[in-house]
């Protein structure tokens, strides 16, 4: 087998004290990160640099996307202290740019939009110099809920397409390509000044 190129290899971060510091802070504030829940291979580098992508609305997803390592099942109620705790963590880490994502919550009428709104408001109040990027689920096509998020005017609004239409039924059951494209289109219709962002995977699996 041909040797893998150096740029593809990743060294594990050896500074476990910095990793432990971040993990202790997250546990004390009852916060989750996509870094941990999705088993990101870059977690050592990010935590050592005192940065993380926060994941709100718990750590259990109501969808069963087959590429994703996040736990699936029946989630609990949203934590009302979560927006305040996110704000506190961003302040402690002195983040200039905060990225907030979530599990998909098809069990909630608004898909969790109200929690995103509260997080943005807390960050604007307590971390006014921090730019905010939201990576949101498709909200099950609830465009009124989407409008509530957009009206808070995050600096970046991200929703990942993930893969091509022909693979959706197999790898993203419960989602549709058309709904995701429609969400990105609707954001611009509501507020054309917001920066929208998306992503597609090359290969599948976390």
C-alpha positions in Angstrom: 0.0 0.0 0.0 1.3 3.4 -0.9 2.4 5.6 2.0 0.0 8.3 3.0 1.2 11.9 2.5 2.4 13.9 5.5 -0.4 16.5 5.1 -2.9 13.7 5.7 -1.4 12.6 9.0 -2.4 14.2 12.3 -0.4 14.1 15.5 -2.2 13.8 18.7 -1.9 16.9 21.0 0.2 15.9 24.0 -0.9 18.8 26.3 -3.6 16.9 28.2 -3.8 19.6 30.9 -5.3 22.1 28.5 -7.8 19.4 27.2 -8.7 18.7 30.8 -9.2 22.3 31.6 -11.7 22.8 28.8 -13.6 19.5 29.6 -13.9 20.5 33.3 -15.3 23.9 32.3 -17.8 22.3 29.9 -19.0 19.8 32.5 -19.4 22.5 35.2 -21.6 24.5 32.8 -23.5 21.4 31.5 -22.5 22.2 28.0 -21.9 20.0 25.0 -19.6 20.4 22.0 -19.8 18.9 18.5 -16.0 18.3 19.0 -16.7 15.6 21.5 -20.1 14.3 20.5 -19.1 13.9 16.8 -15.7 12.5 17.8 -13.8 15.1 15.8 -10.2 14.1 15.2 -9.1 17.8 15.6 -10.4 18.1 19.2 -7.0 18.1 20.7 -5.8 21.0 18.6 -9.0 23.0 19.1 -9.3 22.5 22.9 -5.5 23.2 23.3 -6.2 26.5 21.5 -9.1 27.2 23.9 -11.8 27.0 21.2 -14.7 24.7 20.6 -18.0 24.5 18.6 -20.8 24.4 21.0 -23.8 22.1 20.5 -27.1 23.3 22.1 -30.4 21.5 22.8 -28.6 18.5 24.4 -26.5 15.7 22.9 -29.2 13.4 21.6 -30.5 13.9 18.1 -34.0 12.9 16.8 -32.7 12.1 13.3 -30.6 9.1 12.3 -28.1 10.4 9.7 -25.9 7.5 9.0 -22.7 9.5 8.6 -23.0 11.1 12.1 -21.5 9.9 15.4 -23.9 12.0 17.6 -26.2 9.8 19.7 -29.7 9.2 18.5 -32.8 8.7 20.5 -35.4 10.6 22.6 -33.9 13.8 24.0 -34.8 15.6 27.2 -36.2 19.1 27.6 -34.0 22.0 26.6 -31.9 23.5 29.4 -33.2 27.0 30.2 -29.8 27.9 31.6 -28.0 26.8 28.4 -28.0 30.2 26.7 -26.5 31.9 29.8 -23.9 29.1 30.2 -22.9 29.3 26.5 -22.4 33.1 27.0 -20.3 32.4 30.1 -18.1 29.9 28.4 -17.5 32.2 25.4 -16.5 34.9 27.8 -14.1 32.6 29.7 -12.5 31.4 26.5 -12.3 35.0 25.2 -13.6 33.8 21.8 -13.6 36.4 19.0 -15.9 34.2 16.9 -18.4 31.8 18.5 -19.8 28.9 16.5 -23.1 27.4 17.8 -24.7 24.3 16.4 -27.3 21.9 17.7 -28.7 18.4 17.4 -31.9 18.1 15.3 -35.0 18.4 17.5 -38.0 17.3 15.5 -39.8 16.8 18.8 -40.0 20.5 19.4 -42.6 22.6 17.6 -40.1 25.2 16.5 -37.2 22.8 16.0 -35.3 24.5 18.8 -35.3 28.0 17.1 -36.2 29.7 20.4 -33.1 28.3 22.0 -30.9 29.6 19.2 -32.6 33.0 19.6 -31.9 33.1 23.4 -28.3 32.1 22.8 -27.7 34.9 20.3 -29.3 37.4 22.7 -27.2 36.3 25.6 -24.0 36.5 23.5 -24.9 40.0 22.2 -25.5 41.1 25.8 -22.5 39.6 27.5 -19.9 39.2 24.6 -20.7 42.2 22.3 -17.3 42.0 20.5 -17.7 38.3 19.6 -19.1 37.5 16.2 -21.7 34.7 16.0 -22.0 31.9 13.6 -25.0 29.6 13.8 -25.0 26.1 12.2 -28.7 25.2 12.3 -30.7 22.1 11.4 -33.5 22.3 8.8 -36.2 23.0 11.5 -38.4 20.4 9.7 -39.3 23.2 7.2 -40.7 25.5 9.8 -40.0 28.8 8.0 -41.6 30.9 10.8 -39.2 29.5 13.2 -36.3 30.1 10.7 -37.4 33.8 10.5 -37.2 34.2 14.2 -33.5 33.1 14.0 -32.7 35.3 11.0 -34.3 38.3 12.7 -31.6 38.1 15.4 -29.1 38.7 12.6 -26.2 36.3 13.4 -23.0 37.3 11.6 -23.1 34.0 9.7 -25.9 31.5 9.2 -24.8 28.1 8.2 -26.8 25.1 7.1 -25.0 22.1 5.7 -26.3 20.4 2.5 -24.0 17.4 3.4 -24.4 15.3 0.3 -25.9 15.0 -3.1 -29.7 14.5 -3.7 -29.4 10.9 -4.8 -27.9 9.8 -1.4 -30.3 11.6 0.9 -32.7 8.6 1.4 -29.8 6.4 2.5 -27.6 8.8 4.5 -30.0 11.5 5.7 -33.3 9.9 6.4 -35.8 12.5 7.6 -34.1 15.3 5.6 -34.5 16.3 2.0 -32.1 18.1 -0.4 -34.9 20.5 -1.5 -35.8 21.5 2.1 -32.2 22.3 2.8 -31.7 24.3 -0.4 -35.1 26.0 0.4 -33.8 27.0 3.9 -30.7 28.7 2.5 -32.9 30.5 -0.1 -35.4 31.6 2.5 -32.7 33.1 4.7 -31.7 35.4 1.9 -35.3 36.3 1.2 -35.8 37.3 4.8 -32.5 39.3 5.1 -30.2 39.5 2.1 -27.4 41.1 4.2 -26.7 37.9 6.2 -23.8 35.8 5.2 -25.0 32.3 4.5 -22.8 29.3 4.4 -23.1 25.6 3.7 -21.0 22.4 3.4 -20.9 19.2 1.6 -18.9 16.1 2.6 -16.3 14.4 0.5 -16.8 10.9 1.6 -19.2 9.9 4.4 -18.6 9.0 8.0 -17.2 10.6 11.1 
